[in-house]
């Protein structure tokens, strides 16, 4: 979310924490420590995708730390809504790309823990394919220039992917949703919660709106039209996304 952090930092303090822990509890404590060291809680948390869940869980464990919670492109909070995600993604790819997605999952599910490079490559490629399925009308579908003006390389993408962290943390998070514990954590959240979701996002909007409306005391849902998983890159939704964010922050 570097682009969002850069957009918002002109008139307020912004942190963009990077998670490196290999467990769900480790990432919760890692995020908590970063906030305590670099901010003055209570703070506003804006979490995207997996970060939305992580922010949600942290706000449940440490409610006094969070004054407002924003969930952007969150995954669904009940398992029954998640079953359509892969079907939607595959329907937006051609046959060759769809087969490639399935092969990358096979690599990630491989039993050889020593083959880290191969798994990182598979995760990087899966990210490229899902960027295509998850975007409606992106401003830049492929941007080879990073923030320093240097050409990105294939190795840059691979080294930024950590399949071992992805697998270990996601397995724990998936089990939390499967058992219903994830949604139950919402009953411990005291602050207002705002969800921002694109109508083209493969993660179904109802899987966020309906469970949270029934669980949270103070909840607001914003559905963006013609918008995929990352609202800040969407040509038709970017301005509305930032408008909601700034209104909420102000």
HELIX and SHEET records of a PDB file:
HELIX    1   1 UNK A    2  UNK A    8  1                                   7    
HELIX    2   2 UNK A   24  UNK A   38  1                                  15    
HELIX    3   3 UNK A   50  UNK A   61  1                                  12    
HELIX    4   4 UNK A   63  UNK A   65  5                                   3    
HELIX    5   5 UNK A   79  UNK A   91  1                                  13    
HELIX    6   6 UNK A   95  UNK A  108  1                                  14    
HELIX    7   7 UNK A  116  UNK A  134  1                                  19    
HELIX    8   8 UNK A  154  UNK A  159  1                                   6    
HELIX    9   9 UNK A  163  UNK A  178  1                                  16    
HELIX   10  10 UNK A  181  UNK A  184  1                                   4    
HELIX   11  11 UNK A  185  UNK A  188  5                                   4    
HELIX   12  12 UNK A  206  UNK A  215  1                                  10    
HELIX   13  13 UNK A  231  UNK A  233  5                                   3    
HELIX   14  14 UNK A  238  UNK A  249  1                                  12    
SHEET    1   A 4 UNK A  43  UNK A  48  0                                        
SHEET    2   A 4 UNK A  66  UNK A  72  1                                        
SHEET    3   A 4 UNK A 192  UNK A 198  1                                        
SHEET    4   A 4 UNK A 219  UNK A 224  1                                        
END                                                                             
